[in-house]
Amino acid sequence: MSAGFLTYKDVTAMTTLNRATIWRKFNAGEFPKPIYYGNRTLFVRSEVEAWCDDLVTKLRDNPHTPA
């Protein structure tokens, strides 16, 4: 996969979240919006990495906060 884009498979491996959880978080405005290219659903790598970094910061500041 391109260095700039991630597939659902890449995102699930990176975040350890399953597809349904990613979709729920996206619909709730809590996860980066995917882009659609033809019949493919892609995520921007830098946006997913930023989301992961933000989650780590939130959990370190308050480990009892649900993610």
Secondary structure, 3 states (H helix, E strand, C coil): CCCCEECHHHHHHHHCCCHHHHHHHHHCCCCCCCEEECCEEEEEHHHHHHHHHHHHHHHHHCCCCCC
